């Protein structure tokens, strides 16, 4: 059996060689009966990451390389790697040494036993308090719409070839990896682990990218925002009707529901703000529809060494 690894690379100089060496060591010691290939996708790195990958390719024919014209994002790099991977199973793994390579034999064992997707999910992570809090809140919201997603999320995953083919057949922009993978419905096995602390370089996954990924997940993988808008619309309408009844009875009794313009302004501001939020969410959907209609590719490849 052949196992493919897809490694998205963006400013990972120094960690790439160590990741490659760990994978080779695991196969030499525990998985000698399997073949492997490693597909590195350079996502427009401006450091020495590409040179490091090309150096590995010179000494290991199992290394494949794809380079982008610029930085298109981690999801785009993963998609490019998935489409070029030729293994009977495909493992997505990070290039920053935060995913424990030691779990690979256990993943392959579960796959050999019949699991079609093997997900290593994060029970904890060696990140800052702010990063942990954002992750907990984001996945808490996502699990309302997609309860099958593990609480800490996942990226380190093994996919059977038929799963990979089904995943690659989804042709949309703004992909949410976890939602699309679980949507396929294949037999899934889970392995918990603690995400390791990054020891080489600094993370390029800033708050803006995290927020964009959260929005992609929320808008692409669920109808939760639309349902929330509908619910808020019903609640607002209900409150408005009750207030109208109150005004009507006050008028019958010769009274007035308010002395001045303050209650009126408060009502206008609350309802107006709610309408603006609703329009913003609808605008997100309209923009994504526009992106789909334009049919631009998720990435542009500069060179491939396959």
N, C-alpha and C positions, 0 to 999 in steps of 0.2 A: 504494500500500500504506500501511496505517496501522500505526504503531508505538506501543504503549502502554508507559508507564513506571509501575512501581509503586514508591512510595517510602514506607517505614515511617518515621514521625517520632516521636521521643521525646526531648524536651529538646534540639532541634537549632536553637534560635534563632540566627540569624546565618548559618548554613550553608545554609539552605533556599533563600534567594534566589540564592545563588551557584550551587547545584546546578541550579536552574531556568534561570539565565542560561547556564550551560555547555551544557545540553541544547539550548536554543534556538539557540545559536551554532553547534553542530555541525550542526543541521538546516539552518540558513541557509546555511552554507558548503559542506557536503559531501553533504547528503541532502535537497536542495530538492525532489526528485521524490517524497518521502514525506510523509505527514501524521503528526502525533504527538498524543498526549494524555498528560498526567501525572496519575496518581491518587495524591494525597497522603493517607496514612492517619495521623491524629493519634492516637497510642496513649495518651491521657490525660496529655498534657504539662501541666506546671504552670508553665512559663515562657511566653514570648511566641510560641511556635512556631505556634499556631493563628492568631493575629492576623497573623503574617507570611504564612502560607499564604493566608488570606482576602484579604490585600492583593494577592497575586499573581493571584488569581482575578479580581479586579476589572479587571485590565489584560490578562489572557490567558484567552480563553474555552476554551482547551484544557486548563485546569487543573480537575481534579475534586477534591473534598474529602470525606473520610469522617472522622467523629470518634467516638471511643469514650466510654463513660460513665466509664471508669477505665482504668488501665494493665493490659492483658491480655497483653502480651508481643509481641516482634517477630514470632513466627510467626503469631499471630492477626492482626496488622496486615497481614502479607503475604497471608494467606488472604482477608481482606476486599478488598484491592486486586485480587487475581487474579480474584475473582468479578465485579468491576465493570469490569474492563478489557475493552475492545471491539475492540482492535487485531488485525490479522492476525498479529502477533507481539507478545510481551510481554517486557519487560526488567525484571528486578528489580535495583534499584540502591540503594545506601545514601544517606542524607541527609547524611552527615558528610564528604563530599568525599574519602573514602579509596578509592573505586573510580574509576579513570581514565576519564572520559567520552570521552577521545580514542580509546578502543578500540571505541566504538559503531559507527563505519563498518565496521570490520573484522568485527565480529559480524554486522552486516546483510549484508555481502558473503558470508560463509560460509553464512548462512541462505538467501540468494538462490541459492547454488550447490548447495543440496540438503540442508544440515544442518537437522535438526528441533530440535535442542537445541545451543546454543553456550555452552560453559562457560568463563568466565574464572577460572582457578584461581590461587591464591596460591603463588608460589614462595618468597616471603619477605615479611616484614612489619616495619614500623617500630614495634614494640612493645617492652615491657620484656622482659628475659631470662626472667622468671617466666612471662609470657604466652606467649612463644615455646615454652618448655619444656612447658607444659601442652598447648598446641596440638599439638606434635609427639607427645607421649605419647598424647593422646586419639585423634588420627587414626591413630597406629600401631596402637592396639587396634582401632579401627573397620575398618581395612583388612584385618584378619584375616578378618572376616566379609563385608566389602564391598570387595574388592580394586580395583573399578573407580573408587572415590573417589580423586581426586588427593591426594597426600600433604599438601598444605596446606589442603584443603577449598575450598569455594566458596560464594558467595552472589550474585555478579555474573553473571547468566545470562540468555540469550535463549531463549524458548520459542515454538515455532510454535503457532498457534491450536489445532490438534488435540492437541498436547501439553498445552496449557493446559486444554482440555476434559477430557482424561483425568485430569490432576492434580486438577482441581476435583471430579471424580466420587468421589474417595476421601473418604469421610465418617467420619473417626475423630478422636479427640482425641490430644494429645501427638504431633503430627506431627514427623517428621524430614524437612525439606525436601530435603536432598541425596539421602537414600535413596529417598524416594518418587519423586523425579524420575528417577533412574537406573533405578528399578524398571520404569518404563513401557516401556523398551526401544527408544525411538526413536533414529534416527541422531544421533550426538553428535560434535561437534567441540570441540577444546580450544584455548584461548589462554592461555599463561602470562603472569603479570604480577606486579609487586611492589606489595603493598598500601601505599598512601601513608600518611604520618603525619597524624594528625588535627591540624588547625591551629586549629579553632574549637570551643570548648566542651570538655567532658570526657566520656569514654565512660561510658554508663550500664550497659554490659555487664560487670557485676562477676563475681567468682569464683562466687558462688552461681548466677547465671544461666548461666554457662558450664558448671558442673557439672550443672545441670538439663538443659541442652541435650544434654550428653554422655550422660546417663542415658536421655533420650528416644531418642537415636540408637541406643544400645546395645540397649535393650529393645524398641524399636519395629521396628527394621530388621533384627534378626538373632536367631538362636537361640543365639548364643554363650554367654550366661550359663547357660542351661539345659544346654547341652552341657558347659560347664565343671563345673557341679554334678554331672552324671552321671559325668564323668571322675574328679572328686575323690572321689565316692562309691565308685567302683570301686577307686581307689588305696587309699583308707582301708580298705575291706573286705579287699583283698589283704594289706595290712600287718597287719591284725587277724588274718587267717587264719594268716599266717606266725608271728606272735607266739603264737598259740594252739598251733601245732605245737611251737614252742620250749618252751612251758610243759609240754606233754604229755610230751615226751621228757625234760625235766628231772625231771618227776614219776616217770617210769619208772626213772630212774637214782638216785632217792632225793634229788635235789637240789631246790633252790628257785630260781626265776628271779630273785628279788630278796630283799633283806634286810628291807626295810620297806615303808612305804606310798608312798614317793616315785615309783617307776615307775608304780604304779597311778594316783596323782594326775596325773602327767604325761599318761598316756594319756587319762584322763577329761577333762582340760582341753583337750587337743588335739582330741579327737573332739567334745567339747561345743562348743568354739569353731567348729569346722567346721560343725556342725549349725546353730548360730545364724546363721552367714553364709548357709547354704543357705536357711534359713527367711526371712531378710531379702530375698534375691533373689526367692524365691517370693512373698513379701508384696508386693513391687513389682508383680509381674504381677497378683496378685489385686486390688490397688488400681486398676490400670489397667483391668481387666475391669469393676470396679465403676463407674469413671468412664464407660466406654462404655455400660453398662446405663442409667445415669441420663440420658444423652442431653442433657446441658446444652450449649448452643452454646459455641463457642470464644471468642466475643466478643459484646458488646452495643453496637449502634450508637446514638449519641445523635442525630446529624444527618448527613445526606448532601446534598451539593451537586454533582449529577452532570449 
